Amino acid sequence: MSMARATGNFKGRNQKERDGDLKRSYSFPAIFEYDEDGISVFFPDLPGVFTCGDTEEEANQNAKEALGLHLFGMEQDLDPIPAPSKVYELTLESQQAVVIVNVFMPIIRDRVQRATIKKTLTVQKWLNDLAEEHKINFSHVLQEALKERLDIRDPYEDNNL
């Protein structure tokens, strides 16, 4: 992932400044379609965003996650985010209902940026044995060494969401 992609194409700016350029929350109507095997959910304004759930609570939670991740991707790609449809303009079929789904984007952005990525690395056996003997956390040491080598600090360290 390129640095521009990793930082949301806002080079040289910290997370708080980048978040100031982006909306804090979005609300979009979702169509909940009830069937005997559960609830399917889609967003008429965002083609390709689908999810489901066995209960309304699960469907709503999954809809929030799907909406948040999709909008985060659109922000990262600098895609225009459409205005949500008016509820009264939507046409429903039987077994369908409109639910307004709201997502708070600072939490979504923070979770995605903090996601961990598994890396495989190679170290000499004698070094591995000694580190394990001293109960060294390889991931922590690697992260700290990378930050030191890149002369950076964790931009999410002081984020109190």
C-alpha distance (Angstrom), angle and dihedral (degrees) to the residues before:
residue distance angle dihedral
M1 . . .
S2 3.76 . .
M3 3.78 121.3 .
A4 3.83 89.9 -114.9
R5 3.79 89.6 54.4
A6 3.79 93.5 43.9
T7 3.78 92.3 52.3
G8 3.77 96.3 42.5
N9 3.81 94.6 -105.1
F10 3.80 91.2 -69.7
K11 3.80 99.0 117.3
G12 3.78 118.7 -161.8
R13 3.79 95.7 11.3
N14 3.76 129.4 111.1
Q15 3.81 124.7 -122.1
K16 3.81 94.7 -100.4
E17 3.82 91.4 53.7
R18 3.81 92.0 46.8
D19 3.81 91.8 48.9
G20 3.82 88.6 51.8
D21 3.82 88.6 64.1
L22 3.80 93.2 50.9
K23 3.78 132.3 67.9
R24 3.77 115.1 -96.9
S25 3.78 94.6 -144.1
Y26 3.77 142.1 10.7
S27 3.79 130.9 -159.9
F28 3.79 120.9 -161.2
P29 3.78 131.6 171.3
A30 3.78 114.1 -112.8
I31 3.77 125.9 -163.3
F32 3.80 112.4 -132.0
E33 3.79 109.5 -159.1
Y34 3.79 113.7 -163.4
D35 3.79 120.2 -147.8
E36 3.79 134.7 160.5
D37 3.81 91.4 -98.4
G38 3.82 96.7 49.3
I39 3.78 143.4 -74.0
S40 3.79 123.5 -49.2
V41 3.80 117.3 -157.9
F42 3.79 131.0 -160.8
F43 3.79 136.6 164.4
P44 3.82 113.7 -130.8
D45 3.82 91.8 -156.0
L46 3.81 94.5 49.9
P47 3.81 111.9 51.8
G48 3.77 113.0 -151.4
V49 3.81 97.2 27.9
F50 3.80 106.2 119.6
T51 3.77 134.9 152.4
C52 3.79 139.1 150.9
G53 3.77 144.6 -157.2
D54 3.78 141.6 -165.7
T55 3.82 92.1 -127.6
E56 3.79 134.3 27.8
E57 3.80 89.9 -108.8
E58 3.80 92.6 52.7
A59 3.83 92.4 43.5
N60 3.81 90.8 50.6
Q61 3.81 92.9 48.4
N62 3.80 91.4 47.8
A63 3.82 90.2 46.9
K64 3.82 90.4 54.6
E65 3.79 90.9 50.4
A66 3.81 94.1 46.4
L67 3.81 92.5 46.5
G68 3.81 94.0 46.7
L69 3.79 95.0 48.3
H70 3.80 92.7 45.4
L71 3.81 92.7 49.8
F72 3.80 90.6 46.2
G73 3.81 89.0 54.7
M74 3.79 90.6 49.2
E75 3.82 90.1 51.0
Q76 3.80 91.1 49.6
D77 3.80 91.7 49.6
L78 3.81 90.9 44.8
D79 3.81 89.2 -123.0
P80 3.80 115.4 160.1
I81 3.79 111.8 -104.5
P82 3.80 110.6 -136.1
A83 3.77 123.9 -127.6
P84 3.79 110.9 -103.3
S85 3.78 118.8 -104.8
K86 3.77 119.3 -107.2
V87 3.80 110.0 -105.0
Y88 3.82 92.4 -129.0
E89 3.83 89.8 56.7
L90 3.81 94.1 59.5
T91 3.78 120.0 98.6
L92 3.77 114.9 -143.7
E93 3.76 132.3 -162.0
S94 3.78 124.6 -146.6
Q95 3.80 113.0 -70.9
Q96 3.82 91.3 28.2
A97 3.79 130.6 111.7
V98 3.80 134.2 178.9
V99 3.79 117.7 -121.3
I100 3.80 122.2 -177.7
V101 3.80 108.5 -132.9
N102 3.80 117.8 -159.6
V103 3.79 125.4 -167.1
F104 3.80 127.7 -169.1
M105 3.79 102.3 -142.5
P106 3.83 102.3 -160.5
I107 3.81 88.3 66.7
I108 3.83 92.3 46.5
R109 3.82 92.3 47.9
D110 3.78 91.5 47.8
R111 3.81 93.9 49.9
V112 3.80 93.5 48.1
Q113 3.82 94.0 46.1
R114 3.81 91.0 48.0
A115 3.80 93.8 49.6
T116 3.76 112.0 123.9
I117 3.77 125.8 -126.9
K118 3.77 121.6 -150.2
K119 3.81 113.8 -126.7
T120 3.77 127.7 -172.8
L121 3.78 115.1 -143.2
T122 3.75 138.3 176.3
V123 3.81 125.9 -130.8
Q124 3.76 131.1 169.9
K125 3.81 114.3 -92.6
W126 3.79 95.6 -120.3
L127 3.84 90.2 53.1
N128 3.80 91.9 46.8
D129 3.82 91.6 49.8
L130 3.79 92.7 49.5
A131 3.82 93.0 46.4
E132 3.80 92.2 49.2
E133 3.80 90.1 47.6
H134 3.83 88.0 56.4
K135 3.83 91.3 43.6
I136 3.79 92.6 -118.9
N137 3.82 115.1 -180.0
F138 3.81 102.0 -132.9
S139 3.80 94.4 -162.2
H140 3.79 93.3 52.2
V141 3.81 93.2 46.9
L142 3.81 92.1 48.1
Q143 3.81 92.4 48.8
E144 3.80 92.8 48.5
A145 3.82 91.7 46.2
L146 3.82 91.6 49.9
K147 3.82 92.0 50.1
E148 3.80 90.4 48.6
R149 3.83 93.3 46.6
L150 3.83 91.2 47.7
D151 3.81 91.0 43.5
I152 3.80 92.2 -127.8
R153 3.76 138.5 122.4
D154 3.78 127.8 -142.1
P155 3.83 105.6 -82.7
Y156 3.81 89.1 -154.2
E157 3.79 96.4 51.5
D158 3.81 95.0 96.4
N159 3.81 95.7 37.2
N160 3.80 107.4 122.8
L161 3.80 101.6 -174.2
